[in-house]
Amino acid sequence: MDATSNKPPGSVGFIGTGNMGQPMARHIAAAGFPLVVHDLERCASAELISQGARWAERPADVAEYCDVVCMSLSGPGEFKTVLAGERGVLSAARPRLLLIDFTTNAPQLVRDMHAALRRHGAALIDAPVSGGVEGARAGRLTALVGGDHDDVRRARSVLDAVASKVLHVGEIGAGSVAKVLHNCAVFCTNLAMVECLTAGVKAGVDADRLIEVFQQSGLGRNFDLQVALPATLFRGEFQPRFAMRMAHKDMKLATELGRACHVPMRMAEQCEKDMDEAIRRGWGPQDNAVFLTLQEERAHVEVRLQQSAAE
């Protein structure tokens, strides 16, 4: 059935019904919202259509039919096309139109499109999600939301339909900043971990045992992010829990082992250089987290929790 007839109130549009978008759209429909869908390929929406969703031929048609339009797209290029391309959403922008962008996106592009929509009285929030396809299917995503408080409040019932946790992290674009840097931290952590695992296997320890050690020790419990850093770096307090000089010794032992086993450890070697600098500055007796302030110096910014959050 075409989306231009018999418009039910409270319809929600969903553009991008791929691996993530389809289960998210299904949860929105299950929450009681009449659903209108669009994708580059109609077949990607076939299951949703068979379950009662209406099909729209173009992004503009979705915007004309719905007051709330969700997007789950591959990236910035697709996002810009959906909004600003021929018969894109911008061509149908009007007061009270609210867009929810679930795409992992470029923050400045999100801000630019938000400004363009504002000129028509429409609004955009960015709400990239964490949790993967499994989380999308189970409705247990975390949405990282950037946008005006009133817009986020208006979107809340739709956000709650797809995400078990909704974190409003700041103004428009803040959700995208948080998501891309979270993913960057994950990828870098994984590379550092595999540097150490490859060195360990070449040094003669069984991979199963090494992985068990990593999973059952501080790394697997995410101890630094949850406990150690909130007590030190995030407060700007470096009373020793695990002294810099001891951490420096351990890092040197690890990189020496890597060289002995002919395993490249580029991230570890960069970390060792910063630790060397911390020792040269006389920070050996302080907590090892103090060496991370070298990155703060390079970035000209400090990473500190508000006092209430740090306690």
C-alpha positions as CSV (number, residue, x, y, z in Angstrom):
1,M,0.0,0.0,0.0
2,D,1.3,3.4,-0.9
3,A,2.2,5.7,2.1
4,T,0.3,8.7,0.7
5,S,-3.2,7.4,1.5
6,N,-5.1,7.0,4.8
7,K,-2.5,8.5,7.0
8,P,-2.9,7.2,10.6
9,P,-1.8,9.5,13.4
10,G,1.5,9.0,15.1
11,S,3.2,7.4,12.1
12,V,7.0,7.0,12.4
13,G,9.2,6.8,9.3
14,F,12.3,4.6,9.0
15,I,14.8,5.1,6.3
16,G,17.5,2.4,6.0
17,T,16.2,-1.1,6.8
18,G,19.4,-3.1,6.6
19,N,20.9,-5.4,9.3
20,M,20.6,-2.8,12.0
21,G,17.6,-0.8,10.7
22,Q,15.2,-3.7,10.1
23,P,15.1,-5.0,13.7
24,M,15.0,-1.4,15.1
25,A,12.1,-0.6,12.9
26,R,10.4,-3.8,14.0
27,H,10.7,-2.7,17.6
28,I,9.2,0.7,16.8
29,A,6.2,-1.0,15.1
30,A,5.9,-3.4,18.1
31,A,5.6,-0.4,20.4
32,G,2.4,0.6,18.6
33,F,3.7,3.2,16.1
34,P,2.3,2.9,12.5
35,L,5.4,2.4,10.4
36,V,6.5,3.9,7.0
37,V,9.7,2.5,5.5
38,H,12.1,3.3,2.7
39,D,15.4,1.8,1.5
40,L,17.4,1.9,-1.7
41,E,16.1,-1.6,-2.3
42,R,12.4,-2.3,-1.6
43,C,13.3,-6.0,-0.9
44,A,15.2,-4.9,2.2
45,S,11.9,-3.7,3.7
46,A,9.8,-6.7,2.4
47,E,9.5,-8.4,5.8
48,L,8.4,-5.1,7.5
49,I,5.9,-4.5,4.7
50,S,4.5,-8.0,5.1
51,Q,4.0,-7.2,8.8
52,G,2.0,-4.0,8.1
53,A,4.5,-1.3,7.4
54,R,3.8,1.1,4.5
55,W,6.3,1.7,1.7
56,A,7.4,5.1,0.6
57,E,9.2,5.5,-2.8
58,R,11.5,8.4,-1.7
59,P,12.9,9.9,1.5
60,A,10.8,13.1,0.9
61,D,7.6,10.9,0.9
62,V,8.5,9.6,4.3
63,A,9.0,13.1,5.6
64,E,5.7,14.3,4.1
65,Y,3.8,11.4,5.7
66,C,5.4,11.3,9.2
67,D,6.2,13.8,11.9
68,V,9.1,11.6,13.2
69,V,11.6,10.0,10.8
70,C,14.3,7.7,11.8
71,M,17.4,6.9,9.8
72,S,19.9,4.0,10.1
73,L,22.4,4.4,7.2
74,S,25.8,3.2,6.3
75,G,27.6,6.5,6.8
76,P,27.9,10.2,6.1
77,G,27.6,9.9,2.3
78,E,24.3,8.0,2.5
79,F,23.1,10.4,5.2
80,K,23.8,13.4,3.1
81,T,22.0,11.9,0.1
82,V,18.9,11.0,2.1
83,L,18.7,14.5,3.4
84,A,20.0,16.8,0.7
85,G,19.8,14.6,-2.5
86,E,17.0,14.8,-5.1
87,R,13.7,14.3,-3.3
88,G,15.5,14.1,-0.1
89,V,14.1,14.8,3.3
90,L,15.1,18.5,3.2
91,S,12.8,19.1,0.2
92,A,9.9,18.1,2.5
93,A,11.1,19.7,5.7
94,R,8.5,21.6,7.6
95,P,7.7,22.8,11.2
96,R,7.4,19.9,13.7
97,L,9.3,17.4,11.6
98,L,11.7,15.6,13.8
99,L,14.5,13.4,12.5
100,I,16.3,10.8,14.6
101,D,19.7,9.7,13.1
102,F,20.9,6.4,14.3
103,T,23.8,6.4,11.8
104,T,27.4,6.4,13.0
105,N,28.0,9.7,11.4
106,A,30.4,12.7,11.0
107,P,29.6,15.2,13.8
108,Q,30.0,18.4,11.6
109,L,27.8,17.0,8.9
110,V,25.1,16.3,11.5
111,R,25.4,19.9,12.8
112,D,25.3,21.3,9.2
113,M,22.1,19.3,8.4
114,H,20.6,20.3,11.7
115,A,21.1,23.9,10.8
116,A,19.6,23.4,7.4
117,L,16.5,21.7,8.9
118,R,16.1,24.5,11.5
119,R,15.7,27.0,8.7
120,H,12.5,25.1,7.8
121,G,11.3,24.7,11.4
122,A,12.3,21.1,11.5
123,A,14.8,19.4,13.9
124,L,17.4,16.7,14.1
125,I,18.9,14.7,16.9
126,D,21.8,12.3,16.4
127,A,21.4,9.0,18.3
128,P,24.1,6.5,17.1
129,V,23.7,3.2,18.9
130,S,26.0,0.7,20.5
131,G,25.3,-3.0,20.8
132,G,25.5,-4.4,17.3
133,V,23.0,-6.5,15.4
134,E,22.4,-8.7,18.4
135,G,21.5,-5.7,20.5
136,A,19.3,-4.4,17.8
137,R,17.4,-7.7,17.5
138,A,17.0,-7.9,21.3
139,G,16.1,-4.2,21.8
140,R,19.0,-3.8,24.1
141,L,21.0,-1.1,22.4
142,T,22.5,2.0,24.0
143,A,21.6,5.2,22.2
144,L,24.1,8.0,22.5
145,V,22.0,11.1,21.9
146,G,23.0,14.7,20.9
147,G,20.3,17.4,20.6
148,D,18.2,20.0,22.2
149,H,16.4,18.8,25.4
150,D,12.9,19.5,23.9
151,D,13.7,17.5,20.8
152,V,15.2,14.6,22.8
153,R,12.2,14.6,25.0
154,R,9.9,14.4,22.0
155,A,11.9,11.5,20.6
156,R,12.0,9.6,23.8
157,S,9.2,7.1,23.2
158,V,10.8,6.1,19.9
159,L,14.3,5.9,21.4
160,D,12.9,3.7,24.2
161,A,11.4,1.4,21.7
162,V,14.8,0.5,20.2
163,A,17.2,1.1,23.1
164,S,17.3,-0.3,26.7
165,K,19.6,2.7,27.6
166,V,19.4,6.3,26.4
167,L,22.3,8.6,27.2
168,H,21.8,12.3,26.4
169,V,25.4,13.3,26.0
170,G,25.1,16.9,24.9
171,E,24.0,19.2,22.1
172,I,23.6,18.2,18.4
173,G,26.6,16.2,17.2
174,A,27.7,15.1,20.7
175,G,26.2,11.6,20.1
176,S,28.3,11.2,17.0
177,V,31.4,12.4,18.7
178,A,30.9,9.9,21.6
179,K,30.2,7.0,19.2
180,V,33.1,7.4,16.8
181,L,35.6,7.9,19.7
182,H,34.2,5.0,21.7
183,N,34.7,2.8,18.6
184,C,38.2,4.2,18.1
185,A,39.0,3.3,21.7
186,V,37.7,-0.2,21.2
187,F,39.7,-0.8,18.0
188,C,42.9,0.6,19.6
189,T,42.4,-1.5,22.7
190,N,41.9,-4.6,20.6
191,L,45.1,-3.9,18.7
192,A,47.1,-3.5,21.8
193,M,45.6,-6.6,23.3
194,V,46.4,-8.7,20.2
195,E,50.0,-7.3,20.2
196,C,50.4,-8.8,23.6
197,L,48.6,-12.1,22.8
198,T,50.8,-12.7,19.7
199,A,53.9,-12.0,21.8
200,G,52.7,-14.4,24.5
201,V,51.9,-17.2,22.0
202,K,55.4,-16.8,20.4
203,A,56.9,-16.8,23.9
204,G,55.4,-20.3,24.4
205,V,52.2,-19.8,26.3
206,D,49.1,-21.5,25.0
207,A,46.5,-19.1,23.4
208,D,43.7,-20.6,25.5
209,R,45.5,-19.9,28.7
210,L,46.5,-16.4,27.7
211,I,43.0,-15.5,26.7
212,E,41.7,-16.9,30.0
213,V,44.2,-14.7,31.9
214,F,43.1,-11.6,30.0
215,Q,39.4,-12.4,30.6
216,Q,39.7,-13.2,34.3
217,S,42.1,-10.4,35.3
218,G,41.9,-6.6,35.4
219,L,41.6,-6.2,31.6
220,G,38.6,-8.5,31.4
221,R,36.9,-6.7,34.3
222,N,37.6,-3.4,32.6
223,F,39.1,-2.4,36.0
224,D,41.0,0.7,34.8
225,L,38.1,2.4,33.2
226,Q,35.6,1.5,36.0
227,V,37.9,1.9,39.0
228,A,41.5,3.0,38.6
229,L,41.1,5.9,36.2
230,P,38.1,7.4,38.0
231,A,40.2,7.4,41.2
232,T,43.3,9.0,39.6
233,L,43.3,10.7,36.2
234,F,39.6,11.6,36.1
235,R,40.1,13.4,39.4
236,G,43.6,14.8,38.7
237,E,44.9,13.0,41.8
238,F,47.9,10.7,41.5
239,Q,48.6,9.2,45.0
240,P,50.2,5.9,44.1
241,R,48.0,2.8,43.7
242,F,50.4,1.2,41.3
243,A,53.5,3.4,41.0
244,M,54.7,4.8,37.7
245,R,58.2,3.4,38.2
246,M,56.7,-0.1,38.6
247,A,54.4,0.2,35.6
248,H,57.5,1.5,33.6
249,K,59.4,-1.6,34.6
250,D,56.6,-3.9,33.5
251,M,56.2,-2.1,30.2
252,K,60.0,-2.4,29.5
253,L,59.8,-6.2,30.3
254,A,56.9,-6.6,27.8
255,T,58.6,-4.7,24.9
256,E,61.8,-6.6,25.6
257,L,59.9,-9.8,25.3
258,G,58.3,-8.7,22.1
259,R,61.7,-7.9,20.6
260,A,63.1,-11.2,21.7
261,C,60.2,-13.0,20.0
262,H,60.4,-10.8,16.9
263,V,56.9,-9.5,17.4
264,P,56.2,-5.9,16.3
265,M,54.4,-4.0,19.2
266,R,53.9,-0.5,17.8
267,M,51.3,0.6,20.3
268,A,53.3,-0.8,23.2
269,E,56.4,1.0,22.0
270,Q,54.6,4.3,21.8
271,C,53.2,3.8,25.3
272,E,56.7,3.0,26.5
273,K,58.0,6.3,25.1
274,D,55.4,8.2,27.1
275,M,56.3,6.3,30.2
276,D,60.0,7.1,29.6
277,E,59.1,10.7,29.5
278,A,57.1,10.4,32.7
279,I,60.1,8.9,34.5
280,R,62.4,11.7,33.1
281,R,60.0,14.2,34.6
282,G,60.4,12.6,38.0
283,W,56.9,11.1,38.2
284,G,58.1,7.6,39.2
285,P,56.6,7.7,42.7
286,Q,53.2,8.8,41.5
287,D,50.4,6.6,40.3
288,N,51.1,5.2,36.8
289,A,48.0,7.0,35.4
290,V,50.1,10.2,35.6
291,F,51.8,9.4,32.3
292,L,48.4,9.8,30.6
293,T,48.6,13.5,31.3
294,L,51.2,13.8,28.6
295,Q,48.3,13.3,26.1
296,E,46.3,15.9,27.9
297,E,49.3,18.3,27.4
298,R,49.4,17.5,23.6
299,A,45.6,18.0,23.3
300,H,45.6,21.2,25.5
301,V,42.6,19.8,27.5
302,E,42.1,17.9,30.7
303,V,39.7,14.9,31.1
304,R,38.1,15.4,34.5
305,L,34.9,14.2,36.1
306,Q,32.6,16.6,37.8
307,Q,33.1,16.2,41.6
308,S,29.6,14.7,42.1
309,A,30.3,12.1,39.4
310,A,33.7,11.3,40.7
311,E,32.5,10.5,44.2
